[in-house]
Amino acid sequence: MSKFKKSSNTQQEIPTAALPDIIFMLLFFFMVTTVMRETDILVKQQLPKATQLQKIERKSLVSYIYIGEPKNVSLFGDEPKVQTNDAFVDIDDVILFVNQEKDKLSEAERDKITMSMKVDVGVKMGIVSDVQQELREANALKVLYSSIKRGED
């Protein structure tokens, strides 16, 4: 009788030919769906409601000024504060902020800069008026007041 020899040369490797494609697809998916927040809002924001709104055409020319009561009342108090980018500023520093924002733009677009003011509903008009005066002195004459659309009553 002859002996039968079992020859098993099976290898159990995982095919990795499609692995780079899968990784790049995941990378592109997360790059497209991830939203990067530009600023961390440190003030309470309940925007007023309006009936006639217009959309901003070029958001690259818009810089934001937030005015409202600080979220961290124990650290910053309960008086309304002015926030530009990620920090609180004094009203006198608004001119410096406008000049810094203008420096980021090209020479031709500097006169087209728009300052968008996001003001909380409960803020008194005095601080808003002071910021408007500083914007006039900084020659930022295009001022936009952000609001949300009023629903049908």
VEXFI-901765 format. One record per residue (C-alpha): residue in one letter; x, y, z. Coordinates in nm, 3 decimals. Example, Ala and Ser with C-alpha at 12.3 -4.5 7.8 and 13.67 -1.06 7.14 Angstrom:
BEGIN
<'a',<1.230,-0.450,0.780>>;
<'s',<1.367,-0.106,0.714>>;
# end
This chain:
BEGIN
<'m',<0.000,0.000,0.000>>;
<'s',<0.112,0.341,-0.077>>;
<'k',<0.100,0.623,0.163>>;
<'f',<-0.089,0.931,0.060>>;
<'k',<0.073,1.246,0.160>>;
<'k',<-0.142,1.547,0.235>>;
<'s',<0.017,1.850,0.096>>;
<'s',<-0.147,2.166,0.208>>;
<'n',<0.027,2.475,0.085>>;
<'t',<-0.258,2.709,0.164>>;
<'q',<-0.169,3.051,0.289>>;
<'q',<-0.415,3.276,0.456>>;
<'e',<-0.306,3.627,0.366>>;
<'i',<-0.535,3.924,0.365>>;
<'p',<-0.545,4.099,0.030>>;
<'t',<-0.430,4.460,0.081>>;
<'a',<-0.444,4.589,-0.275>>;
<'a',<-0.757,4.800,-0.211>>;
<'l',<-0.644,4.930,0.127>>;
<'p',<-0.490,5.260,0.004>>;
<'d',<-0.808,5.335,-0.193>>;
<'i',<-1.023,5.281,0.114>>;
<'i',<-0.801,5.500,0.329>>;
<'f',<-0.805,5.786,0.078>>;
<'m',<-1.182,5.761,0.044>>;
<'l',<-1.218,5.791,0.422>>;
<'l',<-0.973,6.080,0.430>>;
<'f',<-1.165,6.271,0.161>>;
<'f',<-1.497,6.196,0.332>>;
<'f',<-1.381,6.347,0.661>>;
<'m',<-1.217,6.642,0.487>>;
<'v',<-1.542,6.726,0.309>>;
<'t',<-1.781,6.674,0.599>>;
<'t',<-1.580,6.833,0.881>>;
<'v',<-1.669,7.192,0.961>>;
<'m',<-1.394,7.402,1.109>>;
<'r',<-1.523,7.664,1.350>>;
<'e',<-1.341,7.992,1.305>>;
<'t',<-1.416,8.154,1.638>>;
<'d',<-1.536,8.037,1.976>>;
<'i',<-1.821,8.265,2.077>>;
<'l',<-1.774,8.379,2.437>>;
<'v',<-2.092,8.588,2.465>>;
<'k',<-2.457,8.488,2.479>>;
<'q',<-2.621,8.521,2.142>>;
<'q',<-2.994,8.549,2.091>>;
<'l',<-3.024,8.740,1.766>>;
<'p',<-3.322,8.965,1.695>>;
<'k',<-3.582,8.861,1.441>>;
<'a',<-3.640,9.051,1.118>>;
<'t',<-3.872,9.027,0.820>>;
<'q',<-3.658,9.165,0.537>>;
<'l',<-3.322,8.992,0.515>>;
<'q',<-3.049,8.983,0.253>>;
<'k',<-2.781,8.719,0.213>>;
<'i',<-2.415,8.814,0.216>>;
<'e',<-2.260,8.778,-0.127>>;
<'r',<-1.889,8.752,-0.040>>;
<'k',<-1.831,8.614,0.306>>;
<'s',<-1.455,8.654,0.268>>;
<'l',<-1.501,9.031,0.302>>;
<'v',<-1.701,9.004,0.626>>;
<'s',<-1.552,9.033,0.975>>;
<'y',<-1.764,8.967,1.282>>;
<'i',<-1.806,9.163,1.604>>;
<'y',<-2.006,8.993,1.880>>;
<'i',<-2.171,9.198,2.154>>;
<'g',<-2.347,9.043,2.451>>;
<'e',<-2.330,8.929,2.809>>;
<'p',<-2.040,8.687,2.870>>;
<'k',<-2.125,8.319,2.904>>;
<'n',<-1.887,8.287,3.201>>;
<'v',<-2.044,8.547,3.431>>;
<'s',<-1.833,8.453,3.732>>;
<'l',<-1.509,8.528,3.546>>;
<'f',<-1.605,8.826,3.327>>;
<'g',<-1.902,8.983,3.508>>;
<'d',<-2.250,9.045,3.372>>;
<'e',<-2.189,9.367,3.179>>;
<'p',<-2.211,9.336,2.798>>;
<'k',<-1.873,9.281,2.631>>;
<'v',<-1.739,9.321,2.279>>;
<'q',<-1.577,9.012,2.125>>;
<'t',<-1.369,9.007,1.808>>;
<'n',<-1.227,8.676,1.687>>;
<'d',<-1.167,8.471,2.005>>;
<'a',<-1.105,8.743,2.263>>;
<'f',<-1.281,9.025,2.442>>;
<'v',<-1.166,9.374,2.345>>;
<'d',<-1.226,9.722,2.479>>;
<'i',<-1.431,9.955,2.265>>;
<'d',<-1.116,10.159,2.195>>;
<'d',<-0.951,9.852,2.039>>;
<'v',<-1.216,9.814,1.767>>;
<'i',<-1.014,10.043,1.537>>;
<'l',<-0.711,9.816,1.579>>;
<'f',<-0.926,9.512,1.497>>;
<'v',<-1.061,9.675,1.180>>;
<'n',<-0.711,9.768,1.065>>;
<'q',<-0.589,9.412,1.126>>;
<'e',<-0.879,9.272,0.925>>;
<'k',<-0.811,9.517,0.642>>;
<'d',<-0.445,9.412,0.636>>;
<'k',<-0.551,9.053,0.566>>;
<'l',<-0.724,9.163,0.243>>;
<'s',<-0.573,9.266,-0.086>>;
<'e',<-0.530,9.636,-0.166>>;
<'a',<-0.833,9.644,-0.397>>;
<'e',<-1.068,9.481,-0.145>>;
<'r',<-0.982,9.687,0.163>>;
<'d',<-1.253,9.945,0.098>>;
<'k',<-1.513,9.670,0.046>>;
<'i',<-1.478,9.520,0.394>>;
<'t',<-1.805,9.468,0.579>>;
<'m',<-1.829,9.458,0.956>>;
<'s',<-2.106,9.228,1.076>>;
<'m',<-2.235,9.300,1.424>>;
<'k',<-2.403,9.010,1.602>>;
<'v',<-2.571,9.177,1.897>>;
<'d',<-2.772,8.997,2.165>>;
<'v',<-3.136,9.102,2.198>>;
<'g',<-3.095,9.215,2.561>>;
<'v',<-2.799,9.448,2.505>>;
<'k',<-2.853,9.819,2.560>>;
<'m',<-2.800,10.047,2.261>>;
<'g',<-2.522,10.249,2.429>>;
<'i',<-2.246,9.995,2.372>>;
<'v',<-2.368,9.935,2.017>>;
<'s',<-2.355,10.308,1.946>>;
<'d',<-2.001,10.328,2.086>>;
<'v',<-1.886,10.044,1.858>>;
<'q',<-2.054,10.219,1.561>>;
<'q',<-1.858,10.538,1.639>>;
<'e',<-1.532,10.342,1.649>>;
<'l',<-1.617,10.178,1.316>>;
<'r',<-1.673,10.523,1.163>>;
<'e',<-1.335,10.641,1.290>>;
<'a',<-1.172,10.328,1.143>>;
<'n',<-1.337,10.407,0.806>>;
<'a',<-1.537,10.081,0.811>>;
<'l',<-1.855,10.230,0.676>>;
<'k',<-2.028,9.909,0.562>>;
<'v',<-2.196,9.774,0.875>>;
<'l',<-2.422,9.472,0.874>>;
<'y',<-2.655,9.378,1.160>>;
<'s',<-2.708,9.003,1.180>>;
<'s',<-3.052,8.868,1.263>>;
<'i',<-3.265,8.560,1.210>>;
<'k',<-3.576,8.531,0.997>>;
<'r',<-3.903,8.593,1.173>>;
<'g',<-4.153,8.309,1.136>>;
<'e',<-4.506,8.360,1.018>>;
<'d',<-4.715,8.482,1.314>>;
# end
